[in-house]
Amino acid sequence: GQQVMQIPQYQHVQEGEDFTTYCNSSTTLSNIQWYKQRPGGHPVFLIQLVKSGEVKKQKRLTFQFGEAKKNSSLHITATQTTDVGTYFCAGPGGNNRLAFGKGNQVVVIP
Amino acid sequence: DAGITQSPRHKVTETGTPVTLRCHQTENHRYMYWYRQDPGHGLRLIHYSYGVKDTDKGEVSDGYSVSRSKTEDFLLTLESATSSQTSVYFCAISKTSGSTDTQYFGPGTRLTVL
């Protein structure tokens, strides 16, 4: 079935620095979604990208969908302690399912 | 979020015992899902439902069964719990807004099988 790969799996980021997390698929995706899970919490929907080359921003977060619709990235600027958590990307899995990546766990160093 | 509750929130049980986890939603969404989350594996789909009495297997369904006799409730049963089923279990619903089908997750159930 559909698989999305996320890199890196873990990141330690100094507070105030920028970082990027990536999501890759071997096949073309009709859309890609991003979720965030805070430590001890549940995944929460952040955004969906649909168009080739699409870029969307949410405050310090910038989401991008690749031109070939096979990859996506999430870039966070000026990292804050509230950015700690695991970021998941998810592609369509057929039959109204989602195929989640394994996540990128982000630790913020004060 | 989306009126999803899970019960129990925490459970410790012994190997070989049956366990049932409950997911309840208040908004009549058609699609419901059960995932398990383990370190290094992300979210893996166990079973899902596309209506009352309509269910199908996910990628890690062995050892699990589900039932949906009412729109609002989706039950996950471990017939005979094993230590490998120690995990955090999340229920989710799918909500459509415009062209976006988004999943909303319950708070999770932490299950420990001794």
Contacts between the chains, C-beta under 8 A, distances in Angstrom:
chain1	res1	chain2	res2	distance
A	1	B	59	7.3
A	9	B	40	7.6
A	31	B	100	8.0
A	33	B	102	7.1
A	35	B	103	7.9
A	41	B	107	7.9
A	42	B	1	7.9
A	42	B	90	6.0
A	42	B	105	4.1
A	42	B	106	6.5
A	42	B	107	5.6
A	42	B	108	5.5
A	43	B	43	6.9
A	43	B	90	7.3
A	43	B	103	7.7
A	43	B	105	5.1
A	44	B	1	7.2
A	44	B	105	7.4
A	45	B	102	4.7
A	45	B	103	6.9
A	45	B	104	7.1
A	48	B	100	4.9
A	48	B	102	7.2
A	50	B	99	7.2
A	88	B	42	6.6
A	88	B	43	6.8
A	90	B	103	7.9
A	93	B	45	7.6
A	95	B	48	7.8
A	95	B	50	7.3
A	95	B	56	7.2
A	96	B	31	5.1
A	96	B	48	7.9
A	96	B	50	6.7
A	96	B	94	5.7
A	96	B	101	6.4
A	97	B	33	7.4
A	97	B	45	6.3
A	97	B	48	6.3
A	97	B	58	7.5
A	98	B	103	6.0
A	100	B	42	5.3
A	100	B	43	4.4
A	100	B	44	8.0
A	101	B	42	6.2
A	102	B	40	6.9
A	102	B	41	6.4
A	102	B	42	3.7
A	103	B	42	4.9
A	103	B	43	7.8
